[in-house]
Amino acid sequence: MQLARFPRARFAHLPTPLEPMPRLSEVLGVELWVKRDDCTGLAGGGNKTRKLEFLLGEALEGGADTLVTQGAIQSNHVRQTAAAAARFGMGCSVILEARTGSTAEDYLGSGNVLLDRLLGATIRTVPAGSDMNAALEEDAESVRKRGGKPYIIPGGGSNTVGALGYVDCAWELRAQADQMDLTIDRLVTATGSAGTHAGLVAGFALAGADIPILGIGVRAPKDVQEANVHKLALATAEMLGHGERVSREMTVADCDYVGAGYGLVDDAVIDALKLAARTEGLLLDPVYSGKAMKGLIALAKQGRFKGERVVFLHTGGAQGLFGYHSILEPALL
Ligand SMILES: *Cc1c(COP(=O)(O)O)cnc(C)c1O
């Protein structure tokens, strides 16, 4: 059950802090804490950094010289992958999908995209709905043709290797809570490409920690999201030798807060961004953590967490705020 047998490159700032959110707790009438995975340290940090430690471990062990990955235009995963590549002197080839349909100048050029360029990634953009796996293969093939050795990282770094980063996070959080003599009743996180949620499910299951996890969906409907997360949690636990500890009921997603679609911001998301910023000085992002907070706020107001101590996993993404400047600014006047 040890992670030590998997190759790992060390660059994340760990453990990330676990902090109380007293002012937000008071507003929402629930005891809320935050696990600061926005502070993982790699070029602005975020949840992809933990996954990348294991993915880079495997890439470096295999002698790869170029990372190939994909994401939406304002992908935080792509930014962190570009930074990891730079740190290890590797090339980074990325495909950005125009998934939201936005043609705003800030969305296409600022925020994470500006940082991808600064970090030296080679970028190509494809239309929404493109076959992203085929695109990854094409880019890997052109790296090979140049005599290089590509390492393909799936969208969000969400495979069993990447999910190990969140098995580790689950164990880290549990140790931290023990040390602080804190009982955690529930963990709430954004759930997208599934690696974060799946790693946490597998990690708690393997540790025998009975902490329910609520994933707030940002893209897919509930049945699809839960099936994706469960499948990856199971595969990850199997890789660690204990598939039998992961059951289907451990994976719970609430996908009622996606709004108009992935990466599309509504008033409730903006309210969530403002509330976190103005009560706790916390910067959430418009696509993931802000949408998860939108869900958490609504559920707290419905009394869903009554009497519980809830930990919100801050998965990062504030760099993406600048890609939404033209949408956010009028709402802040
Ligand atoms: C990618 C991302 C998520 C979702 O994590 P998955 O592992 O893809 O489900 C949440 N928050 C932020 C800020 C992200 O960049």
The ligand as an SDF file (V2000), in Angstrom:
LIG
                    3D

 15 15  0  0  0  0  0  0  0  0999 V2000
   -8.3260   20.4820  -13.1220 C   0  0  0  0  0  0  0  0  0  0  0  0
   -8.8970   21.2640  -12.0120 C   0  0  0  0  0  0  0  0  0  0  0  0
   -9.8840   20.7200  -11.1680 C   0  0  0  0  0  0  0  0  0  0  0  0
  -10.5050   19.3790  -11.4030 C   0  0  0  0  0  0  0  0  0  0  0  0
   -9.6520   18.3330  -11.0820 O   0  0  0  0  0  0  0  0  0  0  0  0
   -9.8060   16.9590  -11.8620 P   0  0  0  0  0  0  0  0  0  0  0  0
   -8.7460   16.1030  -11.3230 O   0  0  0  0  0  0  0  0  0  0  0  0
   -9.6220   17.2950  -13.3230 O   0  0  0  0  0  0  0  0  0  0  0  0
  -11.1720   16.4310  -11.6200 O   0  0  0  0  0  0  0  0  0  0  0  0
  -10.3310   21.4730  -10.1120 C   0  0  0  0  0  0  0  0  0  0  0  0
   -9.8540   22.7100   -9.8890 N   0  0  0  0  0  0  0  0  0  0  0  0
   -8.9240   23.2800  -10.6770 C   0  0  0  0  0  0  0  0  0  0  0  0
   -8.4910   24.6580  -10.3650 C   0  0  0  0  0  0  0  0  0  0  0  0
   -8.4030   22.5740  -11.7600 C   0  0  0  0  0  0  0  0  0  0  0  0
   -7.4930   23.1530  -12.5390 O   0  0  0  0  0  0  0  0  0  0  0  0
  1  2  1  0
  2  3  1  0
  2 14  2  0
  3  4  1  0
  3 10  2  0
  4  5  1  0
  5  6  1  0
  6  7  2  0
  6  8  1  0
  6  9  1  0
 10 11  1  0
 11 12  2  0
 12 13  1  0
 12 14  1  0
 14 15  1  0
M  END
$$$$
